[in-house]
Amino acid sequence: MLMDIDYDPQQGRVTQAGAYRHFLPPSPLNYWVQSFWQLNVPSGQFSYRGVPDNCVDWIINLNNVEDNIIVPPFLSPIEFTLAGQVSYFGIRFRVLGHQSLISVPLGEWCLNNGVAHAMDLLSNTLLHTAFERLERAQSFDERCKCLSTLLLSVVKRTTVDMRVAHYIRYCHRNTTSCINLSDQQCSEFGVSSRQLRRLTQLYLGATPKDFARVLRFQGTLNTMDVDKKNVAWAAHYYDQSHYIREFKRLSGFTPTEFKNLSVLSNQRANG
């Protein structure tokens, strides 16, 4: 894996049968890509609520492949309004994995949590070939296989700034404790705290504190999957009230609400 960390970011549950599928890419593509996914939206007005995960997603509308966007990391829940029937195919990159296709530093196009048009960041040849193969594919599995082949032919190994890499590994090792951003600690990454802030905003699209906060939040989502006693907070936060406050800030819901809802919801039913 690109950062040599066991990081498996989660989004919430989609409870509608057959509406969401995901596929883990083969090696060596999994060095850069965390997963392929597809969201099938039924007829009607729906909303999809995404939660922060520190990743970049390339999302393509299968009903109109020219409608495709790059979604950078975001720091609060983001809601997409969707009119079905429509299907979206997504490529979720690992942390820094997008650099294999996008040479422009994240901080130069990730502004105000906004999305970017794929045509502004990816080559015309890649876009044309990807659209052509997706339109020919007859199933989700076939789309994943043909996109895997295509991406393996164009991805480039890029040099990761080791100062940023040291910080990411430090955050991953310390999701259960307070992240230290003192100059003394940052010197172990080879930077000052001010330099670290500049580098993470440039390459990760977030401040050091916000990147660490999202990483810890994602840690609780993974814990929730196997937690039967509702004590996911104990492994990551000072106390339960701190956990609930941070969880609601990043997801928009309390942990109990989030665990029981579908992130794809019918707006008419909600109304």
Backbone as numpy.savetxt, mean C-alpha at the origin, in Angstrom:
# Nx Ny Nz CAx CAy CAz Cx Cy Cz
13.34 -10.30 -0.84 12.49 -9.11 -0.84 13.37 -7.88 -0.84
12.83 -6.78 -1.39 13.62 -5.58 -1.60 14.30 -5.10 -0.34
13.56 -5.02 0.77 14.12 -4.51 2.02 14.49 -5.63 2.99
14.29 -6.87 2.57 14.61 -8.02 3.42 13.90 -7.93 4.77
12.62 -7.52 4.72 11.79 -7.48 5.92 10.50 -8.25 5.65
9.95 -8.85 6.66 8.70 -9.60 6.53 7.55 -8.63 6.77
7.16 -7.93 5.71 6.12 -6.91 5.83 4.98 -7.25 4.89
3.83 -7.56 5.45 2.67 -7.98 4.67 1.52 -7.01 4.93
1.49 -5.86 4.25 0.46 -4.85 4.52 -0.94 -5.35 4.20
-1.91 -4.90 5.00 -3.29 -5.35 4.87 -4.22 -4.17 4.57
-5.26 -4.47 3.80 -6.41 -3.58 3.72 -7.54 -4.32 4.44
-8.70 -3.72 4.56 -9.77 -4.38 5.29 -10.44 -5.49 4.50
-11.42 -6.11 5.11 -12.15 -7.21 4.47 -13.13 -6.69 3.43
-13.27 -7.41 2.33 -14.36 -7.21 1.38 -15.27 -8.41 1.55
-16.47 -8.18 2.08 -17.34 -9.30 2.47 -18.19 -9.83 1.32
-18.36 -9.04 0.26 -19.16 -9.51 -0.88 -18.46 -10.68 -1.55
-19.19 -11.77 -1.74 -18.61 -12.99 -2.32 -18.04 -12.73 -3.71
-16.78 -13.10 -3.91 -16.15 -12.98 -5.22 -15.75 -11.59 -5.63
-15.94 -10.61 -4.74 -15.67 -9.22 -5.13 -14.18 -8.88 -5.09
-13.41 -9.61 -4.28 -11.99 -9.27 -4.16 -11.14 -10.53 -4.26
-10.08 -10.42 -5.08 -9.14 -11.52 -5.19 -7.73 -10.95 -5.17
-6.79 -11.75 -4.70 -5.40 -11.31 -4.74 -4.49 -12.48 -5.09
-3.32 -12.14 -5.60 -2.39 -13.13 -6.12 -0.98 -12.71 -5.74
-0.21 -13.62 -5.16 1.17 -13.32 -4.79 2.07 -13.59 -5.98
2.87 -12.62 -6.40 3.69 -12.79 -7.61 4.80 -13.81 -7.40
5.24 -14.42 -8.49 6.32 -15.41 -8.40 7.67 -14.73 -8.18
8.62 -15.51 -7.74 9.99 -15.03 -7.62 10.60 -14.97 -9.04
11.39 -13.96 -9.36 11.91 -12.90 -8.48 11.07 -11.62 -8.47
9.87 -11.65 -9.12 9.07 -10.43 -9.16 8.64 -10.00 -7.77
8.49 -10.95 -6.85 8.08 -10.61 -5.49 9.14 -9.80 -4.74
10.28 -9.62 -5.35 11.31 -8.72 -4.81 10.80 -7.29 -4.81
9.98 -6.94 -5.83 9.47 -5.57 -5.97 7.96 -5.47 -5.71
7.21 -6.50 -6.09 5.75 -6.45 -6.04 5.22 -7.29 -4.89
4.37 -6.67 -4.06 3.81 -7.39 -2.92 2.66 -8.29 -3.34
1.78 -7.77 -4.24 0.65 -8.59 -4.68 -0.03 -7.96 -5.89
-0.74 -8.80 -6.63 -1.73 -8.35 -7.61 -3.10 -8.51 -6.95
-4.03 -7.65 -7.31 -5.37 -7.79 -6.74 -6.41 -7.32 -7.76
-7.63 -7.76 -7.56 -8.74 -7.32 -8.42 -9.98 -7.09 -7.57
-10.62 -5.97 -7.79 -11.85 -5.61 -7.09 -12.98 -5.54 -8.10
-13.99 -6.41 -7.92 -15.15 -6.44 -8.80 -16.32 -5.77 -8.09
-16.73 -4.62 -8.60 -17.78 -3.82 -7.97 -19.12 -4.18 -8.60
-20.11 -4.62 -7.81 -21.43 -4.96 -8.37 -22.15 -3.72 -8.89
-23.30 -3.92 -9.48 -24.12 -2.80 -9.97 -24.54 -1.93 -8.79
-24.50 -0.63 -8.99 -24.92 0.29 -7.95 -23.83 1.28 -7.58
-24.10 2.08 -6.58 -23.17 3.08 -6.09 -22.47 2.54 -4.85
-21.16 2.43 -4.93 -20.38 1.87 -3.84 -19.25 2.82 -3.44
-18.73 2.60 -2.26 -17.54 3.31 -1.84 -16.53 2.27 -1.36
-15.26 2.55 -1.62 -14.19 1.70 -1.14 -13.29 2.53 -0.25
-13.04 2.05 0.94 -12.22 2.80 1.90 -10.87 2.11 2.05
-9.81 2.82 1.65 -8.47 2.30 1.81 -7.83 2.85 3.07
-6.91 2.07 3.64 -6.21 2.52 4.85 -4.71 2.60 4.55
-3.97 3.41 5.28 -2.54 3.59 5.01 -1.75 2.29 5.14
-0.79 2.10 4.21 0.06 0.91 4.28 1.51 1.17 3.83
1.84 2.45 3.54 3.19 2.84 3.12 3.56 2.31 1.74
2.59 1.81 0.97 2.87 1.23 -0.34 2.34 2.11 -1.47
2.83 1.85 -2.68 2.35 2.48 -3.90 1.54 1.45 -4.67
0.36 1.85 -5.20 -0.48 0.97 -6.01 -0.67 1.56 -7.40
-0.57 0.70 -8.40 -0.96 1.06 -9.77 -2.30 0.41 -10.01
-3.34 1.20 -10.26 -4.72 0.71 -10.37 -5.25 0.98 -11.78
-5.79 -0.07 -12.42 -6.26 0.01 -13.80 -7.73 -0.39 -13.85
-8.54 0.45 -14.48 -9.95 0.16 -14.70 -10.07 -0.80 -15.87
-10.48 -2.04 -15.62 -10.54 -3.04 -16.68 -11.65 -2.76 -17.68
-12.61 -1.91 -17.33 -13.66 -1.54 -18.27 -13.21 -0.40 -19.19
-12.12 0.26 -18.80 -11.56 1.36 -19.59 -10.10 1.50 -19.19
-9.23 0.72 -19.82 -7.85 0.61 -19.35 -7.07 1.93 -19.39
-7.57 2.88 -20.17 -6.90 4.18 -20.18 -7.17 4.97 -18.90
-8.13 4.51 -18.12 -8.43 5.10 -16.82 -7.60 4.35 -15.78
-6.37 4.85 -15.54 -5.51 4.16 -14.59 -4.65 5.17 -13.85
-4.40 4.89 -12.59 -3.75 5.86 -11.71 -2.67 5.18 -10.87
-1.79 6.01 -10.35 -0.80 5.58 -9.37 -1.17 6.22 -8.04
-1.41 5.39 -7.04 -1.79 5.90 -5.72 -0.58 5.82 -4.79
-0.09 6.97 -4.33 1.08 6.98 -3.44 0.67 6.66 -2.00
1.62 6.49 -1.11 1.28 6.29 0.30 0.46 7.46 0.83
-0.48 7.16 1.71 -1.31 8.20 2.32 -1.36 7.97 3.81
-1.78 9.00 4.56 -1.64 8.98 6.01 -2.96 8.98 6.77
-4.06 8.94 6.05 -5.38 8.87 6.68 -6.27 8.07 5.74
-7.40 7.55 6.21 -8.25 6.75 5.33 -8.67 7.55 4.10
-8.68 6.88 2.96 -9.05 7.52 1.71 -10.22 6.75 1.11
-11.23 7.48 0.65 -12.44 6.84 0.15 -12.62 7.10 -1.34
-12.86 6.02 -2.09 -13.11 6.10 -3.52 -14.59 5.83 -3.77
-15.25 6.68 -4.54 -16.64 6.46 -4.94 -16.65 5.70 -6.26
-17.34 4.57 -6.30 -17.31 3.68 -7.46 -18.72 3.39 -7.95
-18.91 3.46 -9.25 -20.20 3.15 -9.86 -20.07 1.83 -10.61
-20.74 0.77 -10.13 -20.62 -0.54 -10.76 -21.67 -0.76 -11.84
-21.51 -1.78 -12.63 -20.52 -2.83 -12.56 -19.20 -2.37 -13.17
-18.12 -2.66 -12.45 -16.80 -2.30 -12.93 -15.77 -3.13 -12.18
-14.65 -3.40 -12.83 -13.57 -4.17 -12.20 -12.28 -3.39 -12.26
-11.54 -3.42 -11.16 -10.26 -2.74 -11.07 -9.16 -3.77 -10.79
-8.09 -3.66 -11.56 -6.93 -4.54 -11.38 -5.81 -3.70 -10.80
-5.17 -4.21 -9.73 -4.15 -3.43 -9.05 -2.85 -4.17 -8.88
-1.76 -3.40 -8.88 -0.43 -3.92 -8.57 0.07 -3.15 -7.36
0.25 -3.86 -6.25 0.73 -3.23 -5.02 2.23 -3.50 -4.89
3.00 -2.44 -4.90 4.45 -2.58 -4.80 4.88 -2.66 -3.34
5.98 -3.33 -3.11 6.58 -3.31 -1.78 7.12 -1.92 -1.49
7.42 -1.66 -0.23 8.02 -0.38 0.13 9.27 -0.19 -0.71
9.32 0.92 -1.45 10.39 1.28 -2.38 10.38 0.45 -3.66
9.50 -0.54 -3.77 9.47 -1.39 -4.96 9.05 -0.67 -6.22
8.27 0.40 -6.08 7.83 1.17 -7.25 9.01 1.76 -8.01
10.16 1.93 -7.33 11.33 2.50 -7.98 11.83 1.65 -9.15
11.39 0.40 -9.21 11.79 -0.47 -10.32 11.17 -0.03 -11.64
10.08 0.76 -11.56 9.40 1.25 -12.76 9.35 2.77 -12.84
9.37 3.43 -11.68 9.21 4.89 -11.64 10.51 5.51 -11.17
11.17 6.23 -12.05 12.47 6.81 -11.71 12.34 8.11 -10.93
11.20 8.79 -11.04 11.00 10.06 -10.35 10.83 9.77 -8.85
11.61 10.40 -7.98 11.46 10.18 -6.54 10.04 10.44 -6.07
9.56 9.60 -5.19 8.18 9.66 -4.71 7.81 11.05 -4.20
8.70 11.68 -3.46 8.39 12.99 -2.89 8.19 14.08 -3.91
8.57 13.84 -5.17 8.41 14.85 -6.20 7.06 14.78 -6.90
6.33 13.67 -6.72 5.00 13.59 -7.33 3.90 13.23 -6.34
4.28 12.87 -5.13 3.31 12.57 -4.08 3.02 13.85 -3.32
1.97 14.55 -3.71 1.64 15.83 -3.10 0.24 15.80 -2.52
0.11 16.16 -1.26 -1.20 16.29 -0.61 -2.06 15.03 -0.72
-1.40 13.87 -0.61 -2.12 12.59 -0.64 -2.89 12.39 -1.95
-2.50 13.11 -3.02 -3.22 12.99 -4.28 -2.70 11.85 -5.12
-3.51 11.39 -6.06 -3.10 10.34 -6.98 -2.46 10.97 -8.21
-1.73 10.15 -8.96 -1.07 10.63 -10.17 -1.56 9.81 -11.36
-1.55 10.41 -12.53 -1.88 9.67 -13.74 -0.69 8.79 -14.12
-0.97 7.53 -14.42 0.11 6.60 -14.74 0.90 7.07 -15.95
0.24 7.73 -16.90 0.94 8.17 -18.11 2.01 9.22 -17.80
1.92 9.86 -16.64 2.92 10.86 -16.27 4.16 10.24 -15.65
4.07 8.96 -15.26 5.17 8.33 -14.53 5.72 7.08 -15.19
4.92 6.43 -16.03 5.34 5.18 -16.67 5.51 5.39 -18.17
6.34 4.56 -18.78 6.61 4.71 -20.20 5.39 4.35 -21.04
5.25 4.99 -22.18 4.14 4.70 -23.09 4.17 3.25 -23.56
5.38 2.73 -23.78 5.51 1.34 -24.23 4.98 0.37 -23.19
5.34 0.60 -21.93 4.84 -0.27 -20.85 3.33 -0.18 -20.74
2.80 1.03 -20.76 1.35 1.20 -20.63 0.61 0.51 -21.77
1.05 0.72 -23.00 0.39 0.13 -24.16 0.41 -1.39 -24.07
1.57 -1.96 -23.75 1.68 -3.42 -23.67 0.84 -3.99 -22.54
0.85 -3.31 -21.39 0.06 -3.78 -20.24 -1.43 -3.76 -20.59
-1.91 -2.69 -21.19 -3.32 -2.59 -21.54 -3.70 -3.69 -22.53
-2.83 -3.89 -23.51 -3.10 -4.89 -24.54 -3.24 -6.27 -23.93
-2.35 -6.61 -23.01 -2.39 -7.95 -22.40 -3.57 -8.11 -21.45
-3.90 -7.06 -20.73 -5.04 -7.14 -19.82 -6.35 -7.31 -20.60
-6.46 -6.65 -21.74 -7.69 -6.75 -22.53 -7.84 -8.13 -23.16
-6.71 -8.79 -23.44 -6.77 -10.13 -24.03 -7.04 -11.21 -22.99
-6.61 -10.98 -21.76 -6.75 -12.00 -20.71 -8.21 -12.24 -20.38
-8.53 -13.50 -20.11 -9.92 -13.89 -19.86 -10.25 -14.11 -18.38
-9.24 -14.08 -17.53 -9.48 -14.34 -16.11 -8.47 -13.59 -15.27
-8.75 -13.53 -13.97 -7.83 -12.86 -13.05 -6.48 -13.56 -13.03
-6.48 -14.89 -12.96 -5.22 -15.63 -12.93 -4.41 -15.37 -14.19
-5.07 -15.30 -15.32 -4.37 -15.05 -16.58 -3.79 -13.64 -16.59
-4.53 -12.68 -16.06 -4.02 -11.31 -15.98 -2.75 -11.26 -15.12
-2.79 -11.93 -13.99 -1.62 -11.93 -13.10 -0.41 -12.55 -13.78
-0.61 -13.64 -14.50 0.50 -14.32 -15.15 1.10 -13.47 -16.27
0.24 -12.86 -17.10 0.78 -12.10 -18.22 1.42 -10.81 -17.74
0.89 -10.19 -16.66 1.52 -8.98 -16.11 2.83 -9.33 -15.41
2.89 -10.51 -14.79 4.14 -10.93 -14.16 5.25 -11.05 -15.21
4.92 -11.67 -16.34 5.90 -11.82 -17.41 6.34 -10.47 -17.95
5.37 -9.57 -18.14 5.69 -8.25 -18.66 6.57 -7.48 -17.69
6.20 -7.44 -16.43 6.96 -6.66 -15.46 8.38 -7.19 -15.29
8.52 -8.51 -15.31 9.86 -9.09 -15.18 10.77 -8.68 -16.33
10.17 -8.35 -17.47 10.97 -7.95 -18.62 11.39 -6.49 -18.57
10.78 -5.71 -17.68 11.07 -4.27 -17.68 11.56 -3.72 -16.34
11.34 -4.44 -15.24 11.76 -3.90 -13.94 13.28 -3.76 -13.90
13.72 -2.77 -13.19 15.15 -2.51 -13.07 15.54 -2.51 -11.60
16.63 -3.16 -11.30 17.16 -3.11 -9.93 17.71 -1.71 -9.69
17.22 -1.07 -8.68 17.65 0.28 -8.37 18.42 0.30 -7.06
19.24 1.29 -6.94 20.03 1.44 -5.71 19.19 2.10 -4.64
19.05 1.44 -3.51 18.31 2.00 -2.39 19.27 2.78 -1.51
18.90 4.01 -1.17 19.73 4.81 -0.26 19.85 4.06 1.06
21.06 3.67 1.42 21.26 2.82 2.58 20.84 3.50 3.88
20.88 4.83 3.91 20.44 5.54 5.11 18.94 5.34 5.32
18.18 5.38 4.23 16.74 5.12 4.30 16.49 3.65 4.63
17.26 2.77 4.01 17.10 1.34 4.27 17.34 1.01 5.75
18.38 1.60 6.34 18.66 1.37 7.76 17.48 1.84 8.62
16.89 2.97 8.25 15.76 3.48 9.02 14.54 2.57 8.90
14.24 2.09 7.68 13.09 1.21 7.49 13.25 -0.06 8.32
14.44 -0.64 8.29 14.68 -1.86 9.07 14.56 -1.58 10.56
15.03 -0.43 11.00 14.92 -0.05 12.41 13.45 0.05 12.81
12.63 0.69 11.97 11.19 0.82 12.27 10.53 -0.55 12.32
10.89 -1.43 11.39 10.29 -2.74 11.34 10.63 -3.56 12.58
11.85 -3.40 13.09 12.25 -4.13 14.29 11.62 -3.57 15.55
11.15 -2.33 15.49 10.71 -1.65 16.72 9.25 -1.20 16.67
8.39 -1.96 16.00 6.98 -1.60 15.97 6.34 -1.73 17.35
6.99 -2.41 18.27 6.42 -2.59 19.60 6.94 -1.56 20.61
7.74 -0.62 20.13 8.29 0.37 21.06 8.31 1.74 20.39
8.64 2.75 21.17 8.68 4.12 20.67 9.87 4.30 19.73
9.63 4.90 18.57 10.70 5.16 17.62 11.50 6.36 18.09
12.80 6.19 18.16 13.70 7.23 18.61 14.22 8.01 17.41
13.92 9.31 17.35 14.37 10.14 16.23 15.37 11.19 16.68
16.08 10.90 17.75 17.11 11.82 18.22 18.29 11.80 17.25
19.10 12.85 17.29 20.28 12.90 16.43 21.22 11.74 16.74
21.28 11.35 18.02 22.15 10.24 18.38 21.71 8.94 17.71
20.39 8.67 17.74 19.88 7.47 17.09 20.05 7.58 15.56
19.71 8.74 15.00 19.79 8.91 13.55 21.21 8.77 13.05
22.19 9.07 13.90 23.59 8.93 13.48 23.90 7.47 13.14
23.16 6.54 13.74 23.36 5.14 13.42 22.88 4.81 12.01
22.00 5.65 11.46 21.56 5.49 10.08 22.48 6.25 9.12
23.40 7.04 9.68 24.32 7.82 8.85 23.80 9.19 8.50
22.80 9.70 9.26 22.22 11.02 8.98 21.90 11.73 10.28
21.59 13.02 10.17 21.01 13.75 11.29 19.50 13.59 11.22
18.79 13.97 12.27 17.33 13.86 12.24 16.73 14.73 11.14
17.34 15.88 10.89 16.85 16.77 9.82 17.07 16.13 8.46
18.21 15.52 8.24 18.48 14.85 6.97 17.55 13.65 6.77
17.28 12.92 7.85 16.40 11.77 7.76 15.00 12.21 7.32
14.52 13.30 7.87 13.21 13.81 7.49 13.17 14.12 5.99
14.22 14.76 5.49 14.27 15.11 4.06 14.29 13.84 3.20
15.08 12.85 3.61 15.20 11.63 2.82 13.92 10.80 2.81
13.25 10.67 3.97 12.02 9.87 3.99 10.91 10.55 3.21
10.84 11.87 3.27 9.82 12.56 2.48 10.09 12.40 0.99
11.37 12.36 0.61 11.72 12.21 -0.79 11.46 10.79 -1.30
11.85 9.78 -0.53 11.78 8.40 -1.01 10.56 7.62 -0.51
10.01 8.01 0.63 8.88 7.27 1.21 7.58 8.05 1.17
7.66 9.34 0.87 6.44 10.15 0.81 5.85 10.43 2.17
6.65 10.36 3.23 6.15 10.57 4.59 7.29 11.02 5.49
6.95 11.67 6.58 7.96 12.00 7.58 8.38 10.72 8.29
9.53 10.71 8.94 9.94 9.50 9.68 8.89 9.05 10.69
8.30 10.00 11.40 7.31 9.66 12.42 6.06 9.04 11.80
5.59 9.62 10.68 4.37 9.09 10.04 4.61 7.72 9.42
5.79 7.52 8.82 6.09 6.20 8.26 6.06 5.14 9.36
6.68 5.45 10.48 6.71 4.50 11.60 5.31 4.27 12.16
4.50 5.31 12.21 3.13 5.18 12.73 2.31 4.22 11.86
2.44 4.34 10.54 1.69 3.46 9.64 2.20 2.02 9.75
3.51 1.86 9.87 4.08 0.52 10.01 3.54 -0.17 11.27
3.44 0.58 12.34 2.92 0.01 13.59 1.43 -0.32 13.45
0.67 0.57 12.81 -0.75 0.31 12.56 -0.94 -0.96 11.75
-0.12 -1.14 10.71 -0.22 -2.35 9.90 0.13 -3.59 10.72
1.04 -3.43 11.67 1.35 -4.54 12.55 0.14 -5.01 13.34
-0.70 -4.05 13.78 -1.90 -4.44 14.52 -2.92 -5.12 13.61
-2.99 -4.72 12.32 -3.93 -5.37 11.40 -3.56 -6.84 11.23
-2.27 -7.12 11.14 -1.84 -8.51 11.03 -2.14 -9.28 12.31
-1.95 -8.61 13.46 -2.23 -9.26 14.73 -3.71 -9.56 14.88
-4.57 -8.64 14.40 -6.01 -8.82 14.51 -6.49 -10.08 13.81
-5.79 -10.49 12.74 -6.21 -11.66 11.99 -6.14 -12.94 12.82
-5.24 -12.96 13.80 -5.06 -14.17 14.61 -5.41 -13.95 16.07
-5.78 -12.72 16.41 -6.06 -12.37 17.80 -7.50 -12.75 18.16
-7.66 -13.66 19.07 -8.99 -14.11 19.49 -9.45 -13.45 20.79
-8.55 -12.73 21.44 -8.88 -12.15 22.74 -8.96 -10.63 22.71
-8.89 -10.04 21.48 -8.99 -8.60 21.32 -7.94 -7.83 22.12
-6.71 -8.33 22.10 -5.62 -7.63 22.78 -4.50 -7.30 21.80
-4.87 -7.04 20.55 -3.86 -6.71 19.52 -3.05 -5.49 19.92
-3.66 -4.59 20.69 -2.98 -3.36 21.07 -1.76 -3.64 21.95
-1.80 -4.73 22.73 -0.76 -4.96 23.74 0.63 -5.14 23.13
0.70 -5.61 21.89 1.99 -5.86 21.27 2.57 -4.62 20.60
1.77 -3.53 20.51 2.22 -2.40 19.71 2.04 -1.03 20.36
1.18 -0.92 21.38 0.85 0.39 21.94 0.98 0.41 23.45
1.08 1.62 24.01 1.25 1.79 25.45 0.05 1.25 26.22
-1.14 1.59 25.74 -2.36 1.14 26.42 -3.48 1.07 25.39
-4.63 0.58 25.81 -5.73 0.36 24.89 -6.30 1.66 24.34
-6.36 2.71 25.16 -6.91 3.98 24.69 -6.02 4.60 23.62
-4.69 4.48 23.80 -3.75 4.96 22.79 -3.95 4.19 21.48
-4.11 2.89 21.58 -4.34 2.03 20.42 -5.61 2.44 19.67
-6.71 2.59 20.40 -7.99 2.93 19.75 -7.91 4.30 19.09
-7.27 5.24 19.77 -7.13 6.60 19.21 -6.33 6.58 17.91
-5.20 5.89 17.91 -4.36 5.82 16.71 -5.04 5.02 15.61
-5.71 3.94 15.97 -6.38 3.10 14.98 -7.49 3.89 14.28
-8.24 4.66 15.06 -9.32 5.43 14.46 -8.79 6.55 13.58
-7.67 7.12 13.97 -7.04 8.17 13.16 -6.63 7.64 11.79
-6.14 6.40 11.74 -5.62 5.85 10.50 -6.65 5.06 9.68
-7.71 4.61 10.32 -8.71 3.82 9.59 -10.08 4.50 9.51
-10.34 5.41 10.44 -11.65 6.04 10.50 -12.63 5.29 11.37
-12.22 4.16 11.92 -13.11 3.32 12.74 -12.37 2.83 13.98
-13.10 2.38 14.95 -12.49 1.69 16.08 -12.06 0.30 15.60
-11.16 -0.36 16.32 -10.74 -1.70 15.90 -11.91 -2.68 15.76
-12.86 -2.65 16.68 -13.99 -3.56 16.61 -14.85 -3.27 15.39
-15.11 -1.99 15.12 -15.89 -1.62 13.94 -15.20 -2.07 12.66
-13.90 -1.83 12.58 -13.15 -2.16 11.38 -13.13 -3.67 11.13
-13.01 -4.42 12.20 -12.94 -5.88 12.08 -14.23 -6.46 11.53
-15.34 -5.77 11.75 -16.65 -6.30 11.39 -17.24 -5.70 10.11
-16.58 -4.70 9.53 -17.16 -4.04 8.36 -16.53 -4.54 7.07
-17.16 -4.17 5.95 -16.59 -4.40 4.63 -16.08 -3.07 4.11
-14.83 -3.05 3.61 -14.28 -1.79 3.11 -14.91 -1.41 1.79
-15.60 -2.35 1.14 -16.43 -2.04 -0.02 -17.88 -2.03 0.45
-18.53 -0.88 0.38 -19.88 -0.78 0.93 -20.82 -0.10 -0.05
-22.07 -0.53 0.01 -23.12 0.02 -0.84 -23.60 1.34 -0.25
-23.43 2.42 -0.98 -23.79 3.73 -0.46 -25.28 3.85 -0.19
-26.10 3.22 -1.03 -27.56 3.30 -0.84 -27.96 2.59 0.44
-27.31 1.43 0.68 -27.62 0.68 1.92 -27.18 1.45 3.13
-26.02 2.16 3.02 -25.53 2.94 4.14 -26.39 4.15 4.41
-27.00 4.68 3.32 -27.83 5.86 3.47 -29.14 5.52 4.14
